[in-house]
Amino acid sequence: MDRYLARTNVKAQQTETPIVPSHRDDNLQSPPPGDPGAHGRFDDKAKARSPQLWLATHKRAVAGAAAGAALGTTALLGARR
């Protein structure tokens, strides 16, 4: 996987659109004005939500739901016998 990403991922993060120097706020000499945040030319491809992040930050809720589902399934199968 590392070799595949080394070959393809650099191109996936690049664009052929030229940079117009007059439209670019650099932070070499001073910080850019305002709060630039983590934005750029790929904002239209960004997702507002991440299911993976939600699952990672709600481990107790996920574990509780999984345990409840397992107990419910066990009880349902036990009642069928």
Secondary structure as UniProt FT lines:
FT   HELIX           2..12
FT   HELIX           21..23
FT   TURN            37..38
FT   TURN            41..42
FT   HELIX           43..45
FT   HELIX           51..57
FT   HELIX           59..80
//
